[in-house]
Amino acid sequence: MITKDEIKPILKEKVLTVLFKKKDGTRREMICTLKNDLLPIVEQDPNKPKKAENPDVLPVWDLENKAFRSFRLDSIISYSLADEAAYEL
């Protein structure tokens, strides 16, 4: 199983296609990233308490749905580099 410490640096530099198993047992393929130049600008509300980070779940930017999504690290079936040029801003 890949760890958060292994995959997060890749996502900060690249766009990945991640295949994982959802909670309902179906498979989902997501093209995602954590590259700053592909993330939306999100203003943080200083009055809103910060959520505790779940070490087993990784939030990412879904480039097809243009929204933050997450998946469990132990549900990853495979991942590969995606065609990054298709998602350049």
Beta strands, then each sheet from edge to edge (+ up, - down):
strand 1: 15-21
strand 2: 27-33
strand 3: 57-62
strand 4: 67-72
strand 5: 76-81
sheet 1: 4+ 3- 2+ 1- 5+
end
